[in-house]
Amino acid sequence: MSKIRHLAIKTKDPARLAKFYEEVFGLKVIHTERSGAVYMSDGYLTLALLRNRGEATPSGINHFGFQVDNLGEVEKKDPDGNLFDISAHGYDDIEFAADRDEKKKKAAEKATA
């Protein structure tokens, strides 16, 4: 079953907004990036606070993310232009495409050895 697991917000100052969510709602920082992005959680939903790219980029909700059982099946469907992320591993553990590619490469090398 698919579940909405994260919400991404664009902002000029992710650290300042993170402090607000921490002080007002008790969210906890679970990950930060050199880009200034801050990832927070209430224990269930992850809130990604992303730095605006340029002055023309509006602040506010950027996209939402689903955790799904089968990434391949969902990727085949047409999202009708909506901005969302999909993940089979969830949003508690940060995993980048390059990391996934490296894991696949190592698994393939191990299988042929």
Legacy VTK file of the C-alpha trace (Angstrom):
# vtk DataFile Version 3.0
C-alpha trace
ASCII
DATASET POLYDATA
POINTS 113 float
0.000 0.000 0.000
1.314 3.466 -0.855
1.620 6.086 1.857
2.402 9.796 1.791
5.640 9.960 3.785
7.231 13.339 3.097
6.443 16.908 2.223
9.041 19.253 0.691
8.960 22.991 1.268
11.157 25.522 -0.558
12.452 28.405 1.536
15.150 31.073 1.475
16.416 29.950 4.909
15.945 26.235 5.702
17.747 26.523 9.077
15.472 29.338 10.223
12.352 27.440 9.154
13.679 24.263 10.824
14.080 26.159 14.088
10.447 27.280 13.811
9.152 23.730 13.237
11.338 22.438 16.055
10.266 25.075 18.590
6.588 25.295 17.671
5.736 21.694 16.706
8.527 19.644 18.298
9.861 18.175 15.040
13.363 16.684 15.196
16.158 17.189 12.659
17.063 13.811 11.149
19.445 14.887 8.360
21.127 17.994 6.947
22.970 18.542 3.679
25.748 20.873 2.545
23.201 22.555 0.269
21.469 23.822 3.400
18.562 21.384 3.142
17.175 20.215 6.478
15.111 17.054 6.909
12.864 16.849 9.966
10.348 14.352 11.279
7.500 14.014 13.710
8.243 10.288 13.863
6.008 9.446 10.939
6.109 12.147 8.243
9.375 13.655 7.012
9.474 17.374 6.270
12.162 18.356 3.744
13.117 22.034 3.942
14.909 22.866 0.700
16.784 26.038 -0.216
15.311 28.108 -3.044
17.389 28.084 -6.204
17.515 31.701 -7.256
15.316 34.659 -6.494
12.625 33.642 -8.996
11.925 30.365 -7.172
8.837 30.778 -5.008
8.814 29.642 -1.395
6.194 27.161 -0.252
5.211 23.572 -0.888
7.347 22.071 -3.648
6.313 18.419 -3.740
5.146 15.458 -1.680
6.548 11.957 -1.513
5.012 8.488 -1.477
6.540 5.334 -0.091
5.450 2.467 -2.347
5.787 -1.317 -2.381
6.896 -1.583 -6.014
8.850 1.326 -7.465
8.956 -0.131 -10.991
5.188 -0.454 -11.267
4.567 3.116 -10.125
7.218 4.536 -12.484
5.267 3.110 -15.469
2.201 5.222 -14.686
1.503 8.801 -15.836
1.580 11.300 -12.927
-0.344 13.930 -14.934
2.290 16.586 -14.319
2.159 16.467 -10.503
5.425 16.928 -8.648
6.038 14.035 -6.304
8.798 11.638 -5.272
8.407 7.907 -4.955
10.522 5.616 -2.817
10.540 1.911 -2.057
12.835 2.303 0.967
11.054 5.166 2.728
12.327 8.545 3.787
13.841 7.748 7.164
17.010 6.478 5.471
18.621 8.848 2.989
19.599 7.074 -0.231
20.716 8.800 -3.399
20.521 7.458 -6.958
24.328 7.189 -7.139
24.304 5.043 -3.982
21.630 2.755 -5.466
23.595 2.464 -8.714
26.741 1.520 -6.787
24.828 -1.146 -4.810
23.434 -2.588 -8.059
26.913 -2.615 -9.615
28.429 -4.427 -6.633
25.565 -6.939 -6.558
26.029 -7.632 -10.291
29.795 -8.080 -9.843
29.199 -10.438 -6.924
26.673 -12.454 -8.934
29.113 -12.953 -11.829
32.111 -13.782 -9.595
LINES 1 114
113 0 1 2 3 4 5 6 7 8 9 10 11 12 13 14 15 16 17 18 19 20 21 22 23 24 25 26 27 28 29 30 31 32 33 34 35 36 37 38 39 40 41 42 43 44 45 46 47 48 49 50 51 52 53 54 55 56 57 58 59 60 61 62 63 64 65 66 67 68 69 70 71 72 73 74 75 76 77 78 79 80 81 82 83 84 85 86 87 88 89 90 91 92 93 94 95 96 97 98 99 100 101 102 103 104 105 106 107 108 109 110 111 112
